[in-house]
Amino acid sequence: MRHLTLICLMLLANCGREAPAELQLLDLRPCPGWSGNTPATESQFARAAAAEQAGRLCANAKLSAVNEAIR
């Protein structure tokens, strides 16, 4: 969470200036996760857990890419 805050602050600090080419090419849209109701069955829980894990992996990959781009 701390990395996300730092990255957001660095990106905001660059507002008004043209972003580096590396950052312009990054996909910074939110990653999908579980958006359904609270799982009631074991199979729903498994699907929800898989969706949340995929969302976290997607977000972590994007944070790593931003971190590499600003170095």
Order of alpha helices (4+ residues) and beta strands (2+ residues): alpha-alpha-alpha
